[in-house]
Amino acid sequence: MEIYVTFSRTIVGYFNVRTFAGGAQYNVRGDLFRDLSGIHPRAVTGTVAISTDTWRTIKADRWTRKIDAAGRKEVIA
């Protein structure tokens, strides 16, 4: 099964990734997201389809943080 996500690169090289289905937004390490999603190294913003296993791997990374509605970041445990 595939999940569609939108992404935008931050000024420090991380990616803000938002799911289409739930609308949850995560701040993901740049190298991890590029390697797992297969996007071009110079990509700044876009939409990509990734597998559910890949999405679980991204969410399990210790540097991935969920961004709440107020813009504050929480560490995902």
C-alpha positions in Angstrom: 0.0 0.0 0.0 1.2 3.5 -0.8 0.8 6.8 1.2 0.9 10.1 -0.6 2.8 12.8 1.3 3.8 16.4 0.5 7.1 17.7 1.5 9.0 21.0 1.7 12.7 21.5 2.6 13.6 23.8 5.5 16.5 26.2 5.5 18.5 23.8 7.7 18.1 20.8 5.4 15.3 19.0 7.1 11.9 18.2 5.4 8.5 19.1 6.7 6.4 16.1 5.5 2.5 16.1 5.7 0.3 13.1 5.0 -2.7 13.5 2.7 -5.0 11.2 4.7 -4.6 12.4 8.3 -2.9 15.7 7.7 -0.2 15.0 10.4 3.0 17.0 9.9 6.5 15.7 10.7 9.9 17.3 10.6 12.2 14.6 9.1 16.0 14.5 8.6 16.9 15.4 5.0 19.2 12.6 4.2 16.8 10.0 5.6 13.8 11.3 3.7 15.8 11.6 0.4 17.2 8.1 0.7 13.9 6.4 1.6 11.5 8.3 -0.7 13.8 8.4 -3.8 13.4 12.1 -4.5 16.0 14.1 -6.3 18.8 15.6 -4.1 18.0 19.1 -5.2 14.2 18.8 -4.6 12.7 21.5 -2.5 9.0 20.9 -2.5 6.6 18.3 -4.0 4.5 15.3 -3.6 5.6 11.7 -3.5 4.1 8.2 -2.9 5.9 6.1 -0.4 5.1 2.6 1.0 3.7 2.1 4.4 6.9 0.3 5.5 8.9 3.3 4.5 6.5 5.6 6.4 7.0 3.5 9.5 10.8 3.7 9.1 10.6 7.5 8.8 8.4 7.8 11.9 10.6 5.4 13.9 13.8 7.5 13.3 14.9 9.1 16.6 15.3 12.6 15.0 11.8 12.7 13.5 9.6 15.1 15.3 5.8 15.6 15.0 4.8 19.3 14.6 1.6 20.1 16.4 -1.0 22.6 15.3 0.6 25.5 17.2 3.9 25.0 15.4 5.8 23.6 18.5 7.7 20.4 18.0 7.4 17.2 20.1 9.7 14.2 20.1 7.9 11.1 19.0 8.5 8.3 21.6 
